Amino acid sequence: MAIALLSDIHGNMDAFEAVLADIDRLAPAAVFSLGDNIGYGAEPERVVRTLRERCIPSLLGNHEWAARNRDFLEWFNPAARRSLTWTFRMLSADALETIAAMPLFRQEGEGRLVHGFPPDSPTLYLFQMSAQDKLGALRSLPGRICFVGHTHLLDLIGSDGKDLTDHPLTEGTTPLDPSRRYFVNIGSVGQPRDGDPRAKYVIWDPGAHTIEVRCVPYDAPAAAAKIIAAGLPEAHARRLLGP
Ligand SMILES: [Fe+2]
């Protein structure tokens, strides 16, 4: 049973549509978003509406957290804050209601899904946590795997309960050792920060113990042009085009 996991779509409908077409070809049993569906990109309303229309449940990311609690805007850098202030004006009452109902985490069999760091943080980054924090969090998981987004990077960290091992997570299928515990950092659909402009997401097959990274090309210049046309920060458009 394959499960598609997406994160950090960030209002990028061009990337999201390309990923949805890829998902439709693979026909996984379920699809989940790990949050940050909005912010940076020019089409936040369309992204939230499409998630709802396609019945894709989403967790709450730090950008949705700010939509629910505007005081939290102070947490962001000035460019992200400017983008989010614009985003909130673009969102319908329906979209805001959908966002307000998003949970902080979800448990799917062996898999914990959370935007930032378990058990339920939408703000902590995997890369800022100490080895002790990561080991402790892995030991406390109800299952063996924790999927996170938030960093916009791909990463696989495994543990035997005593030590942590960092594995490369690249395009294609990576087998997991069923006796180990893992963090899987699933990359970003709509605002990658790994130098590769393609949209990233993963397919988890809990029965086969595999993670497949999908890298989907899409019209990034078109998405970047929409950001510029909306008067949003240029840096968020440039980042879509790669290094
Ligand atoms: Fe994000």
Boltz pocket constraint, residues with backbone or C-beta under 6 A from the ligand:
constraints:
  - pocket:
      binder: B
      contacts: [[A, 8], [A, 10], [A, 35], [A, 36], [A, 61], [A, 150], [A, 151], [A, 152]]
      max_distance: 6.0
